[in-house]
Structures are given as structure tokens and as C-alpha cells.
Amino acid sequence: MEFPIYRKYKNNKHFFKIMSMNEFEELSFIGKKLIITLHQATILPDRNFISDLLLDIGNTAEIATEDEYHRILTLK
């Protein structure tokens, strides 16, 4: 698997840049405000969340593109 990998929720309010099996960045919309959070997976539930984002395409998250992710970043 080659990182970074990009995912998004179907509602387009959460975008993820997965940088490794233990680290990801999340862009979240709270109303019209964009929140950027860096997550370090230090416990099993966090690592399971990353696995779900990577492997459960269509149910948990959809594939996003790098361009789409960076376009959202420019809205800040």
C-alpha cells in the first residue's frame, strides 16, 4: 500500500488523508467552518478506524482524490 491515501464520507463533510497505518489527517466541516485534525493511532480502536477507511470502501468511506482533498484545504 502506498501512502498517502485519500478517503471521504459520502456526505462530503469529512475528508481523510491517511499517511500511514498509524496516522491520518481529517478535514471536517462544522457548519461552514473547516476543522483540520491530525490523528495518531495509539490504541487499537484508532488503528481499526484507519483499517476501516482503507478497506471498507463503499460502506464506511469512499475513495477521494488528492486534488479533491487539496481543493477543500484551500477553503480554509
mmCIF file of the N, C-alpha and C atoms, coordinates in Angstrom:
data_MODEL
# 
_entry.id   MODEL 
# 
loop_
_atom_site.group_PDB 
_atom_site.id 
_atom_site.type_symbol 
_atom_site.label_atom_id 
_atom_site.label_alt_id 
_atom_site.label_comp_id 
_atom_site.label_asym_id 
_atom_site.label_entity_id 
_atom_site.label_seq_id 
_atom_site.pdbx_PDB_ins_code 
_atom_site.Cartn_x 
_atom_site.Cartn_y 
_atom_site.Cartn_z 
_atom_site.occupancy 
_atom_site.B_iso_or_equiv 
_atom_site.pdbx_formal_charge 
_atom_site.auth_seq_id 
_atom_site.auth_comp_id 
_atom_site.auth_asym_id 
_atom_site.auth_atom_id 
_atom_site.pdbx_PDB_model_num 
ATOM 1   N N  . MET A 1 1  ? 0.843   -1.172 0.000  1.00 0.00 ? 1  MET A N  1 
ATOM 2   C CA . MET A 1 1  ? 0.000   0.000  0.000  1.00 0.00 ? 1  MET A CA 1 
ATOM 3   C C  . MET A 1 1  ? 0.893   1.241  0.000  1.00 0.00 ? 1  MET A C  1 
ATOM 4   N N  . GLU A 1 2  ? 0.613   2.158  -0.885 1.00 0.00 ? 2  GLU A N  1 
ATOM 5   C CA . GLU A 1 2  ? 1.418   3.373  -0.997 1.00 0.00 ? 2  GLU A CA 1 
ATOM 6   C C  . GLU A 1 2  ? 0.649   4.572  -0.430 1.00 0.00 ? 2  GLU A C  1 
ATOM 7   N N  . PHE A 1 3  ? 1.259   5.247  0.518  1.00 0.00 ? 3  PHE A N  1 
ATOM 8   C CA . PHE A 1 3  ? 0.633   6.383  1.196  1.00 0.00 ? 3  PHE A CA 1 
ATOM 9   C C  . PHE A 1 3  ? 1.137   7.685  0.608  1.00 0.00 ? 3  PHE A C  1 
ATOM 10  N N  . PRO A 1 4  ? 0.405   8.771  0.672  1.00 0.00 ? 4  PRO A N  1 
ATOM 11  C CA . PRO A 1 4  ? -0.889  8.943  1.325  1.00 0.00 ? 4  PRO A CA 1 
ATOM 12  C C  . PRO A 1 4  ? -2.033  8.396  0.465  1.00 0.00 ? 4  PRO A C  1 
ATOM 13  N N  . ILE A 1 5  ? -3.096  8.034  1.171  1.00 0.00 ? 5  ILE A N  1 
ATOM 14  C CA . ILE A 1 5  ? -4.327  7.549  0.551  1.00 0.00 ? 5  ILE A CA 1 
ATOM 15  C C  . ILE A 1 5  ? -5.445  8.469  1.019  1.00 0.00 ? 5  ILE A C  1 
ATOM 16  N N  . TYR A 1 6  ? -6.358  8.800  0.114  1.00 0.00 ? 6  TYR A N  1 
ATOM 17  C CA . TYR A 1 6  ? -7.408  9.770  0.410  1.00 0.00 ? 6  TYR A CA 1 
ATOM 18  C C  . TYR A 1 6  ? -8.767  9.085  0.447  1.00 0.00 ? 6  TYR A C  1 
ATOM 19  N N  . ARG A 1 7  ? -9.567  9.443  1.441  1.00 0.00 ? 7  ARG A N  1 
ATOM 20  C CA . ARG A 1 7  ? -10.925 8.932  1.588  1.00 0.00 ? 7  ARG A CA 1 
ATOM 21  C C  . ARG A 1 7  ? -11.838 10.080 2.000  1.00 0.00 ? 7  ARG A C  1 
ATOM 22  N N  . LYS A 1 8  ? -13.137 9.861  1.834  1.00 0.00 ? 8  LYS A N  1 
ATOM 23  C CA . LYS A 1 8  ? -14.137 10.834 2.274  1.00 0.00 ? 8  LYS A CA 1 
ATOM 24  C C  . LYS A 1 8  ? -15.404 10.096 2.660  1.00 0.00 ? 8  LYS A C  1 
ATOM 25  N N  . TYR A 1 9  ? -16.209 10.731 3.523  1.00 0.00 ? 9  TYR A N  1 
ATOM 26  C CA . TYR A 1 9  ? -17.524 10.202 3.827  1.00 0.00 ? 9  TYR A CA 1 
ATOM 27  C C  . TYR A 1 9  ? -18.460 10.596 2.700  1.00 0.00 ? 9  TYR A C  1 
ATOM 28  N N  . LYS A 1 10 ? -19.517 9.842  2.532  1.00 0.00 ? 10 LYS A N  1 
ATOM 29  C CA . LYS A 1 10 ? -20.448 10.060 1.425  1.00 0.00 ? 10 LYS A CA 1 
ATOM 30  C C  . LYS A 1 10 ? -21.132 11.422 1.481  1.00 0.00 ? 10 LYS A C  1 
ATOM 31  N N  . ASN A 1 11 ? -21.245 12.011 2.679  1.00 0.00 ? 11 ASN A N  1 
ATOM 32  C CA . ASN A 1 11 ? -21.900 13.309 2.806  1.00 0.00 ? 11 ASN A CA 1 
ATOM 33  C C  . ASN A 1 11 ? -20.972 14.486 2.474  1.00 0.00 ? 11 ASN A C  1 
ATOM 34  N N  . ASN A 1 12 ? -19.696 14.185 2.127  1.00 0.00 ? 12 ASN A N  1 
ATOM 35  C CA . ASN A 1 12 ? -18.699 15.206 1.766  1.00 0.00 ? 12 ASN A CA 1 
ATOM 36  C C  . ASN A 1 12 ? -18.442 16.218 2.878  1.00 0.00 ? 12 ASN A C  1 
ATOM 37  N N  . LYS A 1 13 ? -18.604 15.810 4.131  1.00 0.00 ? 13 LYS A N  1 
ATOM 38  C CA . LYS A 1 13 ? -18.319 16.696 5.269  1.00 0.00 ? 13 LYS A CA 1 
ATOM 39  C C  . LYS A 1 13 ? -17.065 16.279 6.030  1.00 0.00 ? 13 LYS A C  1 
ATOM 40  N N  . HIS A 1 14 ? -16.495 15.122 5.688  1.00 0.00 ? 14 HIS A N  1 
ATOM 41  C CA . HIS A 1 14 ? -15.271 14.628 6.311  1.00 0.00 ? 14 HIS A CA 1 
ATOM 42  C C  . HIS A 1 14 ? -14.372 14.055 5.223  1.00 0.00 ? 14 HIS A C  1 
ATOM 43  N N  . PHE A 1 15 ? -13.145 14.555 5.176  1.00 0.00 ? 15 PHE A N  1 
ATOM 44  C CA . PHE A 1 15 ? -12.146 14.082 4.224  1.00 0.00 ? 15 PHE A CA 1 
ATOM 45  C C  . PHE A 1 15 ? -10.931 13.614 5.014  1.00 0.00 ? 15 PHE A C  1 
ATOM 46  N N  . PHE A 1 16 ? -10.289 12.558 4.542  1.00 0.00 ? 16 PHE A N  1 
ATOM 47  C CA . PHE A 1 16 ? -9.176  11.956 5.266  1.00 0.00 ? 16 PHE A CA 1 
ATOM 48  C C  . PHE A 1 16 ? -7.968  11.810 4.352  1.00 0.00 ? 16 PHE A C  1 
ATOM 49  N N  . LYS A 1 17 ? -6.818  12.148 4.888  1.00 0.00 ? 17 LYS A N  1 
ATOM 50  C CA . LYS A 1 17 ? -5.538  11.895 4.224  1.00 0.00 ? 17 LYS A CA 1 
ATOM 51  C C  . LYS A 1 17 ? -4.809  10.907 5.131  1.00 0.00 ? 17 LYS A C  1 
ATOM 52  N N  . ILE A 1 18 ? -4.752  9.652  4.704  1.00 0.00 ? 18 ILE A N  1 
ATOM 53  C CA . ILE A 1 18 ? -4.131  8.606  5.511  1.00 0.00 ? 18 ILE A CA 1 
ATOM 54  C C  . ILE A 1 18 ? -2.660  8.551  5.129  1.00 0.00 ? 18 ILE A C  1 
ATOM 55  N N  . MET A 1 19 ? -1.800  8.877  6.076  1.00 0.00 ? 19 MET A N  1 
ATOM 56  C CA . MET A 1 19 ? -0.368  8.978  5.809  1.00 0.00 ? 19 MET A CA 1 
ATOM 57  C C  . MET A 1 19 ? 0.389   7.703  6.156  1.00 0.00 ? 19 MET A C  1 
ATOM 58  N N  . SER A 1 20 ? -0.196  6.874  7.018  1.00 0.00 ? 20 SER A N  1 
ATOM 59  C CA . SER A 1 20 ? 0.397   5.582  7.374  1.00 0.00 ? 20 SER A CA 1 
ATOM 60  C C  . SER A 1 20 ? -0.688  4.792  8.090  1.00 0.00 ? 20 SER A C  1 
ATOM 61  N N  . MET A 1 21 ? -0.365  3.584  8.489  1.00 0.00 ? 21 MET A N  1 
ATOM 62  C CA . MET A 1 21 ? -1.328  2.766  9.235  1.00 0.00 ? 21 MET A CA 1 
ATOM 63  C C  . MET A 1 21 ? -1.549  3.305  10.646 1.00 0.00 ? 21 MET A C  1 
ATOM 64  N N  . ASN A 1 22 ? -0.771  4.322  11.034 1.00 0.00 ? 22 ASN A N  1 
ATOM 65  C CA . ASN A 1 22 ? -0.878  4.870  12.390 1.00 0.00 ? 22 ASN A CA 1 
ATOM 66  C C  . ASN A 1 22 ? -1.142  6.369  12.436 1.00 0.00 ? 22 ASN A C  1 
ATOM 67  N N  . GLU A 1 23 ? -1.376  6.991  11.289 1.00 0.00 ? 23 GLU A N  1 
ATOM 68  C CA . GLU A 1 23 ? -1.525  8.445  11.285 1.00 0.00 ? 23 GLU A CA 1 
ATOM 69  C C  . GLU A 1 23 ? -2.406  8.891  10.118 1.00 0.00 ? 23 GLU A C  1 
ATOM 70  N N  . PHE A 1 24 ? -3.328  9.813  10.425 1.00 0.00 ? 24 PHE A N  1 
ATOM 71  C CA . PHE A 1 24 ? -4.134  10.415 9.360  1.00 0.00 ? 24 PHE A CA 1 
ATOM 72  C C  . PHE A 1 24 ? -4.534  11.830 9.745  1.00 0.00 ? 24 PHE A C  1 
ATOM 73  N N  . GLU A 1 25 ? -4.838  12.596 8.719  1.00 0.00 ? 25 GLU A N  1 
ATOM 74  C CA . GLU A 1 25 ? -5.313  13.963 8.890  1.00 0.00 ? 25 GLU A CA 1 
ATOM 75  C C  . GLU A 1 25 ? -6.771  13.980 8.459  1.00 0.00 ? 25 GLU A C  1 
ATOM 76  N N  . GLU A 1 26 ? -7.593  14.700 9.205  1.00 0.00 ? 26 GLU A N  1 
ATOM 77  C CA . GLU A 1 26 ? -9.021  14.778 8.916  1.00 0.00 ? 26 GLU A CA 1 
ATOM 78  C C  . GLU A 1 26 ? -9.425  16.227 8.695  1.00 0.00 ? 26 GLU A C  1 
ATOM 79  N N  . LEU A 1 27 ? -10.165 16.464 7.626  1.00 0.00 ? 27 LEU A N  1 
ATOM 80  C CA . LEU A 1 27 ? -10.795 17.754 7.369  1.00 0.00 ? 27 LEU A CA 1 
ATOM 81  C C  . LEU A 1 27 ? -12.283 17.569 7.628  1.00 0.00 ? 27 LEU A C  1 
ATOM 82  N N  . SER A 1 28 ? -12.841 18.354 8.555  1.00 0.00 ? 28 SER A N  1 
ATOM 83  C CA . SER A 1 28 ? -14.249 18.223 8.934  1.00 0.00 ? 28 SER A CA 1 
ATOM 84  C C  . SER A 1 28 ? -14.937 19.562 8.806  1.00 0.00 ? 28 SER A C  1 
ATOM 85  N N  . PHE A 1 29 ? -16.148 19.528 8.289  1.00 0.00 ? 29 PHE A N  1 
ATOM 86  C CA . PHE A 1 29 ? -16.963 20.733 8.240  1.00 0.00 ? 29 PHE A CA 1 
ATOM 87  C C  . PHE A 1 29 ? -17.926 20.718 9.410  1.00 0.00 ? 29 PHE A C  1 
ATOM 88  N N  . ILE A 1 30 ? -17.847 21.771 10.240 1.00 0.00 ? 30 ILE A N  1 
ATOM 89  C CA . ILE A 1 30 ? -18.792 22.001 11.321 1.00 0.00 ? 30 ILE A CA 1 
ATOM 90  C C  . ILE A 1 30 ? -19.541 23.262 10.908 1.00 0.00 ? 30 ILE A C  1 
ATOM 91  N N  . GLY A 1 31 ? -20.736 23.084 10.384 1.00 0.00 ? 31 GLY A N  1 
ATOM 92  C CA . GLY A 1 31 ? -21.426 24.208 9.759  1.00 0.00 ? 31 GLY A CA 1 
ATOM 93  C C  . GLY A 1 31 ? -20.637 24.630 8.541  1.00 0.00 ? 31 GLY A C  1 
ATOM 94  N N  . LYS A 1 32 ? -20.218 25.882 8.504  1.00 0.00 ? 32 LYS A N  1 
ATOM 95  C CA . LYS A 1 32 ? -19.406 26.376 7.388  1.00 0.00 ? 32 LYS A CA 1 
ATOM 96  C C  . LYS A 1 32 ? -17.922 26.435 7.735  1.00 0.00 ? 32 LYS A C  1 
ATOM 97  N N  . LYS A 1 33 ? -17.577 26.058 8.958  1.00 0.00 ? 33 LYS A N  1 
ATOM 98  C CA . LYS A 1 33 ? -16.194 26.131 9.419  1.00 0.00 ? 33 LYS A CA 1 
ATOM 99  C C  . LYS A 1 33 ? -15.465 24.825 9.113  1.00 0.00 ? 33 LYS A C  1 
ATOM 100 N N  . LEU A 1 34 ? -14.219 24.939 8.642  1.00 0.00 ? 34 LEU A N  1 
ATOM 101 C CA . LEU A 1 34 ? -13.377 23.783 8.349  1.00 0.00 ? 34 LEU A CA 1 
ATOM 102 C C  . LEU A 1 34 ? -12.423 23.547 9.514  1.00 0.00 ? 34 LEU A C  1 
ATOM 103 N N  . ILE A 1 35 ? -12.451 22.343 10.055 1.00 0.00 ? 35 ILE A N  1 
ATOM 104 C CA . ILE A 1 35 ? -11.578 21.943 11.156 1.00 0.00 ? 35 ILE A CA 1 
ATOM 105 C C  . ILE A 1 35 ? -10.571 20.928 10.616 1.00 0.00 ? 35 ILE A C  1 
ATOM 106 N N  . ILE A 1 36 ? -9.287  21.132 10.898 1.00 0.00 ? 36 ILE A N  1 
ATOM 107 C CA . ILE A 1 36 ? -8.232  20.210 10.480 1.00 0.00 ? 36 ILE A CA 1 
ATOM 108 C C  . ILE A 1 36 ? -7.652  19.557 11.730 1.00 0.00 ? 36 ILE A C  1 
ATOM 109 N N  . THR A 1 37 ? -7.660  18.220 11.754 1.00 0.00 ? 37 THR A N  1 
ATOM 110 C CA . THR A 1 37 ? -7.183  17.485 12.924 1.00 0.00 ? 37 THR A CA 1 
ATOM 111 C C  . THR A 1 37 ? -6.196  16.410 12.484 1.00 0.00 ? 37 THR A C  1 
ATOM 112 N N  . LEU A 1 38 ? -5.058  16.348 13.161 1.00 0.00 ? 38 LEU A N  1 
ATOM 113 C CA . LEU A 1 38 ? -4.085  15.289 12.923 1.00 0.00 ? 38 LEU A CA 1 
ATOM 114 C C  . LEU A 1 38 ? -4.305  14.215 13.986 1.00 0.00 ? 38 LEU A C  1 
ATOM 115 N N  . HIS A 1 39 ? -4.498  12.974 13.558 1.00 0.00 ? 39 HIS A N  1 
ATOM 116 C CA . HIS A 1 39 ? -4.761  11.860 14.465 1.00 0.00 ? 39 HIS A CA 1 
ATOM 117 C C  . HIS A 1 39 ? -3.576  10.901 14.458 1.00 0.00 ? 39 HIS A C  1 
ATOM 118 N N  . GLN A 1 40 ? -3.139  10.517 15.639 1.00 0.00 ? 40 GLN A N  1 
ATOM 119 C CA . GLN A 1 40 ? -2.129  9.485  15.824 1.00 0.00 ? 40 GLN A CA 1 
ATOM 120 C C  . GLN A 1 40 ? -2.844  8.270  16.407 1.00 0.00 ? 40 GLN A C  1 
ATOM 121 N N  . ALA A 1 41 ? -2.761  7.138  15.720 1.00 0.00 ? 41 ALA A N  1 
ATOM 122 C CA . ALA A 1 41 ? -3.426  5.922  16.201 1.00 0.00 ? 41 ALA A CA 1 
ATOM 123 C C  . ALA A 1 41 ? -2.535  5.242  17.236 1.00 0.00 ? 41 ALA A C  1 
ATOM 124 N N  . THR A 1 42 ? -2.858  5.450  18.501 1.00 0.00 ? 42 THR A N  1 
ATOM 125 C CA . THR A 1 42 ? -2.054  4.870  19.581 1.00 0.00 ? 42 THR A CA 1 
ATOM 126 C C  . THR A 1 42 ? -2.764  3.713  20.270 1.00 0.00 ? 42 THR A C  1 
ATOM 127 N N  . ILE A 1 43 ? -4.058  3.570  20.007 1.00 0.00 ? 43 ILE A N  1 
ATOM 128 C CA . ILE A 1 43 ? -4.814  2.467  20.601 1.00 0.00 ? 43 ILE A CA 1 
ATOM 129 C C  . ILE A 1 43 ? -5.515  1.684  19.492 1.00 0.00 ? 43 ILE A C  1 
ATOM 130 N N  . LEU A 1 44 ? -5.911  0.472  19.800 1.00 0.00 ? 44 LEU A N  1 
ATOM 131 C CA . LEU A 1 44 ? -6.496  -0.427 18.808 1.00 0.00 ? 44 LEU A CA 1 
ATOM 132 C C  . LEU A 1 44 ? -7.717  0.152  18.095 1.00 0.00 ? 44 LEU A C  1 
ATOM 133 N N  . PRO A 1 45 ? -8.672  0.779  18.788 1.00 0.00 ? 45 PRO A N  1 
ATOM 134 C CA . PRO A 1 45 ? -9.819  1.328  18.067 1.00 0.00 ? 45 PRO A CA 1 
ATOM 135 C C  . PRO A 1 45 ? -9.418  2.352  16.995 1.00 0.00 ? 45 PRO A C  1 
ATOM 136 N N  . ASP A 1 46 ? -8.381  3.137  17.256 1.00 0.00 ? 46 ASP A N  1 
ATOM 137 C CA . ASP A 1 46 ? -7.903  4.097  16.259 1.00 0.00 ? 46 ASP A CA 1 
ATOM 138 C C  . ASP A 1 46 ? -7.306  3.379  15.048 1.00 0.00 ? 46 ASP A C  1 
ATOM 139 N N  . ARG A 1 47 ? -6.542  2.336  15.284 1.00 0.00 ? 47 ARG A N  1 
ATOM 140 C CA . ARG A 1 47 ? -5.964  1.563  14.171 1.00 0.00 ? 47 ARG A CA 1 
ATOM 141 C C  . ARG A 1 47 ? -7.058  0.845  13.383 1.00 0.00 ? 47 ARG A C  1 
ATOM 142 N N  . ASN A 1 48 ? -8.094  0.377  14.085 1.00 0.00 ? 48 ASN A N  1 
ATOM 143 C CA . ASN A 1 48 ? -9.230  -0.255 13.403 1.00 0.00 ? 48 ASN A CA 1 
ATOM 144 C C  . ASN A 1 48 ? -9.970  0.751  12.532 1.00 0.00 ? 48 ASN A C  1 
ATOM 145 N N  . PHE A 1 49 ? -10.087 1.982  13.003 1.00 0.00 ? 49 PHE A N  1 
ATOM 146 C CA . PHE A 1 49 ? -10.737 3.027  12.217 1.00 0.00 ? 49 PHE A CA 1 
ATOM 147 C C  . PHE A 1 49 ? -9.980  3.261  10.909 1.00 0.00 ? 49 PHE A C  1 
ATOM 148 N N  . ILE A 1 50 ? -8.665  3.338  10.981 1.00 0.00 ? 50 ILE A N  1 
ATOM 149 C CA . ILE A 1 50 ? -7.855  3.525  9.776  1.00 0.00 ? 50 ILE A CA 1 
ATOM 150 C C  . ILE A 1 50 ? -8.042  2.335  8.834  1.00 0.00 ? 50 ILE A C  1 
ATOM 151 N N  . SER A 1 51 ? -8.040  1.135  9.362  1.00 0.00 ? 51 SER A N  1 
ATOM 152 C CA . SER A 1 51 ? -8.263  -0.054 8.530  1.00 0.00 ? 51 SER A CA 1 
ATOM 153 C C  . SER A 1 51 ? -9.624  -0.006 7.852  1.00 0.00 ? 51 SER A C  1 
ATOM 154 N N  . ASP A 1 52 ? -10.639 0.414  8.600  1.00 0.00 ? 52 ASP A N  1 
ATOM 155 C CA . ASP A 1 52 ? -11.972 0.542  8.006  1.00 0.00 ? 52 ASP A CA 1 
ATOM 156 C C  . ASP A 1 52 ? -11.978 1.550  6.866  1.00 0.00 ? 52 ASP A C  1 
ATOM 157 N N  . LEU A 1 53 ? -11.312 2.681  7.057  1.00 0.00 ? 53 LEU A N  1 
ATOM 158 C CA . LEU A 1 53 ? -11.247 3.682  5.986  1.00 0.00 ? 53 LEU A CA 1 
ATOM 159 C C  . LEU A 1 53 ? -10.566 3.109  4.747  1.00 0.00 ? 53 LEU A C  1 
ATOM 160 N N  . LEU A 1 54 ? -9.525  2.331  4.952  1.00 0.00 ? 54 LEU A N  1 
ATOM 161 C CA . LEU A 1 54 ? -8.754  1.799  3.835  1.00 0.00 ? 54 LEU A CA 1 
ATOM 162 C C  . LEU A 1 54 ? -9.444  0.644  3.123  1.00 0.00 ? 54 LEU A C  1 
ATOM 163 N N  . LEU A 1 55 ? -10.091 -0.225 3.872  1.00 0.00 ? 55 LEU A N  1 
ATOM 164 C CA . LEU A 1 55 ? -10.553 -1.492 3.312  1.00 0.00 ? 55 LEU A CA 1 
ATOM 165 C C  . LEU A 1 55 ? -12.049 -1.591 3.077  1.00 0.00 ? 55 LEU A C  1 
ATOM 166 N N  . ASP A 1 56 ? -12.834 -0.786 3.739  1.00 0.00 ? 56 ASP A N  1 
ATOM 167 C CA . ASP A 1 56 ? -14.291 -0.919 3.675  1.00 0.00 ? 56 ASP A CA 1 
ATOM 168 C C  . ASP A 1 56 ? -14.889 0.121  2.729  1.00 0.00 ? 56 ASP A C  1 
ATOM 169 N N  . ILE A 1 57 ? -14.383 0.148  1.509  1.00 0.00 ? 57 ILE A N  1 
ATOM 170 C CA . ILE A 1 57 ? -14.834 1.133  0.522  1.00 0.00 ? 57 ILE A CA 1 
ATOM 171 C C  . ILE A 1 57 ? -16.316 0.905  0.206  1.00 0.00 ? 57 ILE A C  1 
ATOM 172 N N  . GLY A 1 58 ? -17.076 1.997  0.213  1.00 0.00 ? 58 GLY A N  1 
ATOM 173 C CA . GLY A 1 58 ? -18.492 1.913  -0.113 1.00 0.00 ? 58 GLY A CA 1 
ATOM 174 C C  . GLY A 1 58 ? -19.391 1.880  1.100  1.00 0.00 ? 58 GLY A C  1 
ATOM 175 N N  . ASN A 1 59 ? -18.934 1.310  2.202  1.00 0.00 ? 59 ASN A N  1 
ATOM 176 C CA . ASN A 1 59 ? -19.757 1.274  3.410  1.00 0.00 ? 59 ASN A CA 1 
ATOM 177 C C  . ASN A 1 59 ? -19.365 2.376  4.371  1.00 0.00 ? 59 ASN A C  1 
ATOM 178 N N  . THR A 1 60 ? -18.104 2.418  4.743  1.00 0.00 ? 60 THR A N  1 
ATOM 179 C CA . THR A 1 60 ? -17.623 3.443  5.671  1.00 0.00 ? 60 THR A CA 1 
ATOM 180 C C  . THR A 1 60 ? -17.249 4.723  4.947  1.00 0.00 ? 60 THR A C  1 
ATOM 181 N N  . ALA A 1 61 ? -16.489 4.590  3.887  1.00 0.00 ? 61 ALA A N  1 
ATOM 182 C CA . ALA A 1 61 ? -15.970 5.772  3.181  1.00 0.00 ? 61 ALA A CA 1 
ATOM 183 C C  . ALA A 1 61 ? -15.859 5.479  1.690  1.00 0.00 ? 61 ALA A C  1 
ATOM 184 N N  . GLU A 1 62 ? -15.674 6.549  0.945  1.00 0.00 ? 62 GLU A N  1 
ATOM 185 C CA . GLU A 1 62 ? -15.463 6.451  -0.493 1.00 0.00 ? 62 GLU A CA 1 
ATOM 186 C C  . GLU A 1 62 ? -14.051 6.911  -0.815 1.00 0.00 ? 62 GLU A C  1 
ATOM 187 N N  . ILE A 1 63 ? -13.591 6.538  -1.985 1.00 0.00 ? 63 ILE A N  1 
ATOM 188 C CA . ILE A 1 63 ? -12.282 6.998  -2.444 1.00 0.00 ? 63 ILE A CA 1 
ATOM 189 C C  . ILE A 1 63 ? -12.364 8.483  -2.782 1.00 0.00 ? 63 ILE A C  1 
ATOM 190 N N  . ALA A 1 64 ? -11.385 9.234  -2.336 1.00 0.00 ? 64 ALA A N  1 
ATOM 191 C CA . ALA A 1 64 ? -11.260 10.652 -2.684 1.00 0.00 ? 64 ALA A CA 1 
ATOM 192 C C  . ALA A 1 64 ? -9.935  10.826 -3.425 1.00 0.00 ? 64 ALA A C  1 
ATOM 193 N N  . THR A 1 65 ? -9.794  11.931 -4.115 1.00 0.00 ? 65 THR A N  1 
ATOM 194 C CA . THR A 1 65 ? -8.557  12.202 -4.848 1.00 0.00 ? 65 THR A CA 1 
ATOM 195 C C  . THR A 1 65 ? -7.724  13.237 -4.095 1.00 0.00 ? 65 THR A C  1 
ATOM 196 N N  . GLU A 1 66 ? -6.447  13.271 -4.423 1.00 0.00 ? 66 GLU A N  1 
ATOM 197 C CA . GLU A 1 66 ? -5.556  14.268 -3.834 1.00 0.00 ? 66 GLU A CA 1 
ATOM 198 C C  . GLU A 1 66 ? -6.008  15.675 -4.206 1.00 0.00 ? 66 GLU A C  1 
ATOM 199 N N  . ASP A 1 67 ? -6.430  15.873 -5.447 1.00 0.00 ? 67 ASP A N  1 
ATOM 200 C CA . ASP A 1 67 ? -6.910  17.188 -5.891 1.00 0.00 ? 67 ASP A CA 1 
ATOM 201 C C  . ASP A 1 67 ? -8.138  17.625 -5.102 1.00 0.00 ? 67 ASP A C  1 
ATOM 202 N N  . GLU A 1 68 ? -9.051  16.699 -4.890 1.00 0.00 ? 68 GLU A N  1 
ATOM 203 C CA . GLU A 1 68 ? -10.261 16.996 -4.134 1.00 0.00 ? 68 GLU A CA 1 
ATOM 204 C C  . GLU A 1 68 ? -9.907  17.415 -2.702 1.00 0.00 ? 68 GLU A C  1 
ATOM 205 N N  . TYR A 1 69 ? -8.976  16.694 -2.086 1.00 0.00 ? 69 TYR A N  1 
ATOM 206 C CA . TYR A 1 69 ? -8.541  16.987 -0.724 1.00 0.00 ? 69 TYR A CA 1 
ATOM 207 C C  . TYR A 1 69 ? -7.920  18.382 -0.653 1.00 0.00 ? 69 TYR A C  1 
ATOM 208 N N  . HIS A 1 70 ? -7.036  18.693 -1.571 1.00 0.00 ? 70 HIS A N  1 
ATOM 209 C CA . HIS A 1 70 ? -6.362  19.995 -1.556 1.00 0.00 ? 70 HIS A CA 1 
ATOM 210 C C  . HIS A 1 70 ? -7.314  21.134 -1.914 1.00 0.00 ? 70 HIS A C  1 
ATOM 211 N N  . ARG A 1 71 ? -8.316  20.862 -2.716 1.00 0.00 ? 71 ARG A N  1 
ATOM 212 C CA . ARG A 1 71 ? -9.328  21.882 -3.025 1.00 0.00 ? 71 ARG A CA 1 
ATOM 213 C C  . ARG A 1 71 ? -10.082 22.252 -1.747 1.00 0.00 ? 71 ARG A C  1 
ATOM 214 N N  . ILE A 1 72 ? -10.405 21.252 -0.923 1.00 0.00 ? 72 ILE A N  1 
ATOM 215 C CA . ILE A 1 72 ? -11.083 21.502 0.347  1.00 0.00 ? 72 ILE A CA 1 
ATOM 216 C C  . ILE A 1 72 ? -10.178 22.311 1.276  1.00 0.00 ? 72 ILE A C  1 
ATOM 217 N N  . LEU A 1 73 ? -8.887  21.989 1.300  1.00 0.00 ? 73 LEU A N  1 
ATOM 218 C CA . LEU A 1 73 ? -7.930  22.731 2.131  1.00 0.00 ? 73 LEU A CA 1 
ATOM 219 C C  . LEU A 1 73 ? -7.868  24.212 1.781  1.00 0.00 ? 73 LEU A C  1 
ATOM 220 N N  . THR A 1 74 ? -8.051  24.543 0.530  1.00 0.00 ? 74 THR A N  1 
ATOM 221 C CA . THR A 1 74 ? -7.982  25.947 0.110  1.00 0.00 ? 74 THR A CA 1 
ATOM 222 C C  . THR A 1 74 ? -9.193  26.746 0.579  1.00 0.00 ? 74 THR A C  1 
ATOM 223 N N  . LEU A 1 75 ? -10.227 26.073 1.059  1.00 0.00 ? 75 LEU A N  1 
ATOM 224 C CA . LEU A 1 75 ? -11.416 26.781 1.555  1.00 0.00 ? 75 LEU A CA 1 
ATOM 225 C C  . LEU A 1 75 ? -11.195 27.400 2.916  1.00 0.00 ? 75 LEU A C  1 
ATOM 226 N N  . LYS A 1 76 ? -10.133 26.989 3.610  1.00 0.00 ? 76 LYS A N  1 
ATOM 227 C CA . LYS A 1 76 ? -9.868  27.492 4.954  1.00 0.00 ? 76 LYS A CA 1 
ATOM 228 C C  . LYS A 1 76 ? -9.477  28.956 4.949  1.00 0.00 ? 76 LYS A C  1 
# 
